[in-house]
Amino acid sequence: AERISVRLIGDVVVRLARLDKGLLVKVGQVLASGKGALADELVEPLASLCDDVGAMPLTSARRKARKAPKAVRGALLASDLARPVASASIAQVHRVGNVAVKMQKNGVRHAFWVDKL
């Protein structure tokens, strides 16, 4: 039987995670922290999921902003949604006045958290 390389498995997980952009990215990040416990050939490609997580498309951010709680909806829609303050695997953060609004990415159950800065 032909043996599949561990590196190839890591590469495939990374490609799938980048398409999914949700929980699979988080799983890949957790596995990437397994250096020493998991094969280096598996962990090395997964490490890119810890550093290179882009923002959601602007159209998605606008759609989510229209569903934001009324208290921040208008200000959020008036803000620069193309430039989040931070972006991670599960959510991205936008500054609206003195409030940070976390917008969860597609495929994540809840849509918003609002934190005071």
Residue frames as qw, qx, qy, qz and C-alpha x, y, z in Angstrom:
[[0.000, 0.888, 0.460, 0.000, 0.00, 0.00, 0.00],
 [0.367, 0.550, -0.034, 0.749, 1.19, 3.51, -0.79],
 [0.429, -0.523, -0.474, 0.564, 2.02, 5.61, 2.25],
 [0.081, 0.897, 0.223, 0.374, 0.74, 9.20, 2.47],
 [0.461, 0.220, -0.369, 0.776, 3.33, 11.64, 3.82],
 [0.302, -0.635, -0.537, 0.466, 2.64, 13.37, 7.11],
 [0.144, -0.300, 0.114, 0.936, 3.70, 16.67, 5.51],
 [0.147, -0.236, -0.655, -0.702, 1.02, 16.20, 2.83],
 [0.323, -0.613, -0.719, 0.057, -1.61, 15.72, 5.55],
 [0.278, -0.551, -0.252, 0.745, -0.49, 18.97, 7.20],
 [0.045, -0.110, 0.385, 0.915, -0.62, 20.81, 3.87],
 [0.222, -0.416, -0.754, -0.458, -4.13, 19.51, 3.14],
 [0.318, -0.651, -0.597, 0.344, -5.37, 20.55, 6.61],
 [0.189, -0.419, -0.008, 0.888, -3.98, 24.05, 6.04],
 [0.071, -0.091, -0.574, -0.811, -5.68, 24.35, 2.64],
 [0.306, -0.539, -0.760, -0.197, -9.01, 23.17, 4.05],
 [0.326, -0.592, -0.445, 0.587, -8.70, 25.49, 7.05],
 [0.103, -0.252, 0.170, 0.947, -8.08, 28.50, 4.80],
 [0.215, -0.286, -0.668, -0.652, -11.22, 27.65, 2.83],
 [0.418, -0.578, -0.700, 0.032, -13.33, 27.10, 5.97],
 [0.119, 0.491, -0.185, 0.843, -11.88, 30.04, 7.96],
 [0.626, -0.575, -0.030, -0.526, -13.61, 28.94, 11.15],
 [0.813, -0.488, 0.276, -0.156, -13.24, 26.14, 13.61],
 [0.941, 0.207, 0.010, 0.266, -10.83, 24.20, 11.40],
 [0.328, 0.728, -0.292, 0.526, -8.35, 27.10, 11.62],
 [0.489, -0.672, 0.364, -0.421, -8.59, 26.96, 15.42],
 [0.974, -0.142, 0.175, -0.005, -8.05, 23.17, 15.39],
 [0.765, 0.485, -0.124, 0.405, -5.02, 23.64, 13.14],
 [0.003, 0.783, -0.344, 0.519, -3.63, 26.27, 15.53],
 [0.751, -0.510, 0.330, -0.258, -4.01, 23.90, 18.47],
 [0.973, 0.108, 0.101, 0.178, -2.28, 21.10, 16.55],
 [0.499, 0.713, -0.219, 0.441, 0.49, 23.52, 15.57],
 [0.320, -0.759, 0.408, -0.393, 1.27, 23.97, 19.24],
 [0.959, -0.218, 0.156, -0.091, 2.08, 20.24, 19.42],
 [0.508, 0.676, -0.508, 0.162, 5.71, 20.58, 18.38],
 [0.058, -0.441, 0.821, -0.358, 7.57, 17.79, 20.13],
 [0.577, 0.064, 0.694, -0.426, 4.39, 15.78, 20.69],
 [0.771, 0.543, 0.288, -0.168, 3.45, 15.52, 17.01],
 [0.744, 0.147, 0.337, 0.558, 5.63, 14.93, 13.96],
 [0.166, -0.536, 0.115, 0.820, 7.45, 18.09, 12.87],
 [0.087, 0.079, 0.703, 0.701, 6.34, 17.38, 9.29],
 [0.121, -0.660, -0.726, -0.154, 2.72, 17.78, 10.45],
 [0.291, -0.754, -0.329, 0.488, 3.25, 20.76, 12.76],
 [0.334, -0.250, 0.257, 0.872, 5.36, 22.91, 10.41],
 [0.006, 0.360, 0.562, 0.745, 2.66, 23.63, 7.77],
 [0.324, -0.720, -0.613, -0.035, 0.05, 24.16, 10.50],
 [0.411, -0.439, -0.215, 0.769, 2.17, 26.91, 12.08],
 [0.099, 0.177, 0.346, 0.916, 1.18, 29.24, 9.22],
 [0.312, -0.640, -0.616, -0.336, -2.38, 29.19, 10.61],
 [0.484, -0.613, -0.387, 0.490, -1.10, 30.93, 13.75],
 [0.306, -0.402, 0.093, 0.858, 0.34, 33.93, 11.92],
 [0.044, 0.060, -0.516, -0.854, -1.48, 34.42, 8.64],
 [0.107, 0.560, 0.813, -0.121, -5.20, 34.89, 9.31],
 [0.082, 0.204, 0.289, 0.932, -6.74, 37.51, 7.07],
 [0.327, 0.207, 0.358, -0.850, -9.79, 39.67, 7.62],
 [0.466, 0.460, 0.753, -0.062, -13.20, 38.60, 6.38],
 [0.268, 0.378, 0.496, 0.734, -14.27, 40.00, 3.00],
 [0.071, 0.027, 0.146, -0.986, -15.67, 43.54, 3.17],
 [0.519, -0.220, -0.468, -0.680, -19.07, 42.37, 1.91],
 [0.624, -0.320, -0.704, 0.113, -19.30, 39.90, 4.81],
 [0.287, -0.167, -0.448, 0.830, -18.26, 42.57, 7.31],
 [0.258, -0.089, -0.112, -0.956, -20.94, 44.94, 6.00],
 [0.616, -0.281, -0.615, -0.405, -23.60, 42.20, 6.15],
 [0.567, -0.307, -0.655, 0.395, -22.66, 41.39, 9.74],
 [0.124, -0.041, -0.249, 0.960, -22.58, 45.10, 10.66],
 [0.417, -0.240, -0.327, -0.814, -26.18, 45.47, 9.47],
 [0.728, -0.365, -0.560, -0.154, -27.11, 42.75, 12.00],
 [0.351, 0.154, -0.565, 0.730, -25.19, 44.36, 14.89],
 [0.216, -0.620, -0.644, 0.393, -26.93, 45.41, 18.10],
 [0.135, 0.891, 0.334, 0.276, -28.71, 48.76, 17.65],
 [0.440, -0.849, 0.022, 0.291, -26.39, 50.44, 20.15],
 [0.406, -0.527, 0.482, 0.571, -23.42, 50.11, 17.78],
 [0.648, 0.447, 0.581, 0.208, -24.97, 49.42, 14.36],
 [0.320, 0.939, 0.124, 0.034, -24.91, 52.96, 12.95],
 [0.206, -0.864, 0.434, 0.151, -21.42, 53.78, 14.17],
 [0.661, -0.191, 0.683, 0.247, -20.13, 50.40, 13.01],
 [0.623, 0.591, 0.471, 0.201, -21.56, 50.88, 9.53],
 [0.176, 0.982, -0.056, 0.040, -19.98, 54.37, 9.42],
 [0.508, -0.675, 0.482, 0.232, -16.58, 52.99, 10.48],
 [0.381, 0.608, -0.628, -0.303, -13.86, 51.66, 8.17],
 [0.920, -0.095, 0.301, -0.232, -14.92, 48.01, 7.96],
 [0.802, 0.528, -0.256, 0.110, -12.13, 47.34, 5.46],
 [0.363, 0.524, -0.576, 0.512, -9.53, 47.87, 8.20],
 [0.769, -0.565, -0.285, -0.087, -10.19, 45.85, 11.34],
 [0.269, -0.829, 0.446, -0.201, -8.00, 46.58, 14.36],
 [0.266, -0.373, 0.889, -0.022, -7.28, 42.86, 14.62],
 [0.821, 0.180, -0.268, -0.471, -8.29, 39.67, 12.84],
 [0.307, -0.351, 0.874, -0.135, -8.04, 36.12, 14.10],
 [0.067, -0.026, -0.952, -0.297, -9.46, 32.73, 13.19],
 [0.024, -0.523, -0.835, 0.171, -12.83, 33.14, 14.88],
 [0.028, 0.912, 0.385, -0.140, -13.46, 36.91, 14.84],
 [0.450, 0.327, 0.015, 0.831, -12.13, 40.31, 13.92],
 [0.264, -0.661, -0.436, 0.551, -12.24, 43.53, 15.92],
 [0.226, 0.630, 0.271, 0.692, -13.37, 46.98, 14.81],
 [0.231, -0.280, -0.407, 0.838, -12.98, 50.17, 16.82],
 [0.084, -0.698, -0.509, -0.498, -16.14, 52.23, 17.07],
 [0.288, -0.842, 0.086, -0.448, -15.45, 55.32, 19.21],
 [0.172, -0.574, 0.709, -0.371, -14.30, 53.98, 22.59],
 [0.849, -0.043, 0.416, -0.323, -15.80, 50.53, 21.99],
 [0.019, 0.349, -0.874, -0.338, -14.26, 47.42, 20.45],
 [0.822, 0.189, 0.149, -0.516, -16.80, 45.41, 18.45],
 [0.267, -0.283, 0.900, 0.196, -15.86, 41.80, 17.80],
 [0.743, 0.334, -0.122, -0.567, -17.49, 40.41, 14.67],
 [0.661, -0.179, 0.728, 0.049, -17.37, 36.65, 14.47],
 [0.150, 0.350, -0.693, -0.611, -16.48, 35.19, 11.13],
 [0.761, 0.089, -0.298, -0.570, -18.85, 33.10, 9.05],
 [0.737, 0.041, -0.675, 0.002, -19.52, 29.64, 10.41],
 [0.210, 0.043, -0.693, 0.689, -19.28, 30.73, 14.03],
 [0.157, -0.550, -0.819, 0.043, -22.47, 30.50, 16.09],
 [0.120, -0.831, -0.373, 0.396, -22.89, 33.97, 17.67],
 [0.480, 0.741, 0.211, 0.419, -22.52, 37.17, 15.67],
 [0.151, 0.750, -0.175, 0.620, -21.20, 39.80, 18.12],
 [0.582, -0.518, -0.410, 0.474, -19.59, 40.65, 21.42],
 [0.122, 0.852, -0.002, 0.508, -19.19, 44.25, 22.51],
 [0.691, -0.352, -0.324, 0.542, -16.43, 45.22, 24.97],
 [0.071, -0.997, 0.003, 0.008, -15.64, 48.63, 26.48],
 [0.678, 0.455, -0.280, 0.506, -12.10, 49.80, 25.85]]
